[in-house]
């Protein structure tokens, strides 16, 4: 059972309110040095991540992707490993200030998908703008395939979004643009992820998080 986490301000502290989605890993891109690179390649994982795990993903086995204590900040994004010919079900356990919440995504719609949390699956700027020539920007995705963008939820986990190749600079500032799509923690954060399918292929096995700390 998920914990009920109250908010004392305008920030979201409930992981279940973060957008959640599956996207084809080979068509999920970010901009690096002005070029688009996909999540099954080395450059995607080179510099964007606050926490990352690159060991082999064992089926239904949780891996700790990120942990911090004694600091506050925002969890912006989290993703699991890709499917490797398996329609993954991705499960995150997000522990915010000592309270653990399980976020289980629906089964991916294809066999090369990653499960995601956060506003990379939420087209809050409503434009599909090519922003090449941007160093160290993080990708976001278009919501054109469906889902709801109201009520701080965006759940597209029954089917995978196919063409998530839109980028924008400054994902670390998304807490200021739409704070209810990211997750606030005041003292500690731990993120684990498990996938139903095993994967030991280079970069496909990776999982990561993007975090902005207060200091």
Protein Blocks (a to p, Z undefined) as FASTA:
>chain_A
ZZddddfbfbdfbfklpccddddfklcccdeehiacdfkbfklmmmmpfbdcfbdcdehi
acdfbdcehiacddfbdcdddfkopacdddddddeehiacdddddddfbfbbccdedjkl
ccfkopacddehiehiacdddfklgcjfehhiacdfkbccfblcbccehklmmmmmmmml
mccdfkbccdddddfbdcfbehklpccdddddfZZ
